């Protein structure tokens, strides 16, 4: 927005990566994991999240790994119980809990997620022996009141969820839920229970993100693009502990003039079959043509956010994720490493950087009740 000014006065511009408070998003939201961490390394992490790095030597400790998995399972059981009692929805806590919870917007690409789910559904329909871990996909978020396309994506997610739920051929293997009335209280329940964090915005469009950080410090593994703070998160924990995919921001920009989504439809069978199925009677039901605007946006509309370009690599990353989840020791090691390396993403660090490097504020000690003032006893 201020590029010209930044080029004239580079010394006046800097950026600060967002952060989230560990007191709410780990200590309060995930008591099972928080108690395990405190029992293992003490409670200094609560006010200095960098102390979580003390967990790094335990990434391959079998005993700690088992306790870590137990904490995750308890969070999943708690969420499954709450979901059943409040929404009458039954989910399998032994399935992969895969979550995309954020504002509904084309660049955040909930549509890419649901396209891949339809790809998986198609594969299971045509090959019942296709190997996949039981998988529960959670969506939640709100669209702006006049954002018709985003609301159509919500409708598609719910229609896909209904069709899959009613199909006995995939029952127990694939489930989709769009959770209503998304808010902080729901996030506090779902994030600790999640195994997978979907951070799949088109590279170059996400300023930072904070949901990605909340998932990371609660031991969810990220499947994502090299976008926003996910780049910094992967640098902290190691890209080998993330499932990264897709075009880079530079590739998106460089290919803007020559990108042809029709090529992907013509040459990639999974993509073509998914798009065809979405506009078929299977999902449109008694509203024929309801999802035609989605197909039009992806093909005739130019697919501005590169859904079709990234879909094959997204499916590849999901396949790697699925294989990794089957190896519980490797998965646990990656999850522990993510928690241990999440310290940089505390809001304490963000505020301290603003105070020191932007606002030039000095620390002002606060005397607690019963503490002597200077000059007192």
Secondary structure, DSSP 8 states (H G I E B T S, - for coil): --HHHHHH-GGG-------B-HIIIIIIT-HHHHHHHHHHH-SGGGT-GGGGGGGGGGTT-HHHHHHHHHHHHHHHHHHHHHHHHHH-----TTSEEEEEES---GGGTHHHHHHHHHHHHHHHHH-TT-----EEEEEE----TT-HHHHHHHHHHHHHHHHHHT-TTTTTTEEEEEESS--HHHHHHHHHH-SEEEE---TT-----SHHHHHHHTT-EEEE-S-TTHHHHHHHH-GGGSEE-S--HHHHHHTTTT--HHHHHHH-HHHHHHHHHHTSHHHHTTSTTTTHHHHHHHTTT--TT-HHHHHHHHHHHHHHHHHHHHSHHHHHHHHHHHHHT-GGGBHHHHHHHHIIIII---------TT---TT--
